[in-house]
Amino acid sequence: MHLSEILSPKWMKNYMIANVFRKILSRNKPTSVDFLGSNSEIRGSIDKRSKNSLIKIGDDSLIEGFLVTETDGSSITIGNNTYIGGSTILDCVVSISIGDDVLVSYGCVFADSDNHSTRYSIRRKDLADWRQGKHDWTTTKSSPITVSNGAWIGTHAIILKGVTIGEGAIVGAGSVVTKDVPPWTIVAGNPARIIQEIPEYER
């Protein structure tokens, strides 16, 4: 590239824009997690809304989604050789635990709480609270989510509070999982139901 091109206003503008994006993409990365295993990479975003929350990621994993911890007791643990796809959100109030060799596609949502109370008299205050940077999590039901080793979560699936997904299970694209998924089964639908058992030779 010629020196006159480097010093041109257009080049300088593009350079400044690219630099801003680099800063945004590098924000809240590995320094925000409590443990990052060997050869693991975070390309997504980390939002620890409580400094006392915990995020641990094992070895050889790739995180392209968003990890959010809401409270002092929030704990997100991700195992070894696990992938969290782009635009997937893990929104943790209590605990979200994802095992080894798990594939989570893009655009999924893991929510271990209801986020809002079913009582309107309580729920109507939520927006005002959030504008002040707070939320009373005691008003909503929460329960841990566990995803066992070898599971595969299809794109745009939603995993709700209290769910355990068994070893090697598959959750079909677009499913809404409200109940436990047995090991080595395929579930799909809203609400998700077992549509097939995975045979021994495919395990």
C-alpha positions in Angstrom: 0.0 0.0 0.0 1.3 3.5 -0.9 2.0 6.0 1.8 -0.5 8.4 0.4 -3.2 5.8 0.7 -2.3 5.0 4.3 -2.5 8.7 5.2 -5.8 9.3 3.4 -8.9 10.3 5.4 -10.9 7.3 4.1 -8.2 4.8 5.2 -7.8 6.5 8.6 -11.6 6.4 9.1 -11.7 2.7 8.3 -8.8 2.0 10.6 -10.5 3.8 13.5 -13.8 1.9 12.9 -11.9 -1.4 12.8 -10.1 -0.5 16.0 -13.3 0.3 17.8 -14.7 -3.1 16.8 -11.5 -4.9 18.0 -12.0 -3.2 21.4 -15.6 -4.2 21.6 -14.9 -7.8 20.6 -12.0 -8.1 23.1 -14.1 -6.7 26.0 -15.2 -9.1 28.8 -13.2 -12.0 27.4 -11.0 -14.5 29.3 -10.1 -12.1 32.1 -13.8 -12.2 33.2 -13.9 -16.0 33.7 -12.6 -17.6 36.9 -11.0 -20.5 35.1 -10.2 -21.0 31.4 -8.8 -24.4 30.5 -5.9 -25.2 28.2 -6.6 -24.4 24.5 -10.1 -23.0 25.2 -11.2 -19.9 23.4 -13.8 -17.3 24.1 -15.1 -15.5 21.0 -18.4 -14.5 22.5 -19.2 -12.3 25.4 -19.0 -12.6 29.2 -21.3 -10.5 31.4 -20.7 -11.1 35.1 -23.4 -8.9 36.7 -22.2 -10.0 40.1 -18.5 -10.0 40.9 -19.0 -13.0 43.2 -20.5 -15.3 40.6 -18.5 -18.1 39.1 -17.6 -19.1 35.5 -15.4 -22.1 34.7 -14.5 -23.5 31.3 -12.6 -26.7 30.7 -10.0 -27.6 28.1 -10.3 -27.5 24.3 -13.7 -25.7 24.4 -14.9 -22.9 22.1 -17.4 -20.3 23.4 -19.0 -18.1 20.7 -22.2 -17.3 22.6 -23.0 -15.1 25.6 -22.5 -16.2 29.2 -24.4 -14.1 31.8 -24.4 -14.4 35.6 -27.1 -12.6 37.5 -26.4 -13.1 41.2 -23.6 -13.8 43.8 -24.7 -17.5 43.7 -24.7 -17.8 39.9 -22.4 -20.6 38.6 -21.7 -21.5 35.0 -19.5 -24.5 34.4 -18.6 -25.8 30.9 -16.6 -29.0 30.4 -13.9 -30.1 28.0 -14.2 -30.2 24.2 -17.5 -28.4 24.3 -18.9 -25.8 21.8 -21.4 -23.0 22.6 -22.6 -21.5 19.3 -22.9 -17.9 18.3 -26.0 -15.9 19.7 -26.7 -18.7 22.2 -27.4 -17.2 25.7 -26.7 -18.9 29.0 -28.6 -16.7 31.5 -27.7 -18.0 34.9 -29.3 -17.1 38.3 -28.5 -20.3 40.2 -26.5 -22.9 38.1 -26.0 -24.0 34.5 -23.7 -26.9 34.2 -22.6 -28.3 30.7 -20.5 -31.4 30.5 -17.8 -32.7 28.1 -18.1 -33.2 24.4 -21.3 -31.2 24.2 -22.4 -29.3 21.0 -24.8 -26.4 21.5 -25.8 -24.8 18.2 -26.4 -21.1 17.5 -29.3 -19.1 18.8 -30.2 -21.3 21.8 -31.4 -20.0 25.2 -30.7 -21.5 28.6 -32.6 -19.9 31.4 -32.5 -21.3 34.9 -35.1 -18.9 36.2 -38.5 -17.5 35.1 -36.9 -14.0 35.2 -40.3 -12.5 36.1 -42.8 -13.2 38.7 -46.2 -14.6 37.6 -47.8 -12.1 40.0 -48.5 -8.8 38.1 -48.2 -6.7 41.3 -44.6 -7.8 41.5 -43.7 -8.0 37.8 -44.9 -4.5 37.0 -41.9 -3.2 39.0 -39.3 -5.1 37.0 -38.6 -2.5 34.4 -38.1 0.3 36.9 -35.7 -1.9 38.9 -33.7 -2.8 35.8 -33.3 0.8 34.8 -31.7 1.3 38.2 -29.4 -1.7 37.6 -31.1 -4.1 40.1 -33.6 -6.9 40.2 -35.1 -8.9 43.1 -34.4 -12.5 42.1 -36.2 -13.8 45.2 -39.5 -13.1 43.5 -38.9 -15.6 40.6 -38.6 -19.3 40.6 -35.1 -20.7 39.8 -33.7 -24.2 39.4 -30.4 -25.5 38.0 -29.9 -26.7 34.5 -27.6 -29.7 33.7 -26.5 -30.9 30.3 -24.7 -34.2 30.5 -21.7 -35.4 28.5 -22.1 -35.9 24.7 -25.4 -34.1 24.3 -26.3 -32.1 21.2 -28.6 -29.1 21.4 -30.1 -28.1 18.0 -30.3 -24.5 16.8 -32.8 -22.2 18.5 -33.7 -24.7 21.2 -34.8 -23.3 24.6 -33.8 -25.1 27.8 -35.8 -24.0 30.8 -35.2 -24.1 34.5 -34.8 -27.4 36.4 -34.0 -29.5 33.3 -31.4 -32.2 33.1 -30.4 -33.4 29.7 -29.1 -36.9 29.8 -25.8 -38.3 28.4 -25.7 -38.4 24.6 -29.2 -37.0 24.2 -30.2 -34.8 21.2 -32.6 -31.9 21.4 -34.1 -31.0 18.0 -34.0 -27.6 16.5 -36.5 -25.1 17.8 -37.5 -27.3 20.7 -38.7 -26.0 24.1 -37.4 -28.3 26.8 -39.5 -28.1 30.0 -38.8 -31.6 31.5 -35.8 -33.9 31.9 -34.5 -35.6 28.8 -33.4 -39.3 29.3 -30.0 -40.3 28.2 -29.6 -41.5 24.5 -32.9 -40.2 23.3 -33.9 -37.6 20.7 -36.6 -35.1 21.8 -38.3 -32.4 19.7 -41.3 -30.1 19.7 -42.9 -27.6 22.1 -43.0 -28.9 24.7 -40.2 -31.3 23.7 -41.2 -35.0 23.7 -39.2 -38.2 23.0 -39.4 -39.1 19.3 -36.7 -41.7 19.2 -34.2 -43.7 21.2 -30.6 -43.8 20.0 -29.5 -47.4 19.4 -26.5 -48.9 21.1 -24.4 -48.9 17.9 -24.8 -45.1 17.5 -23.6 -44.3 21.1 
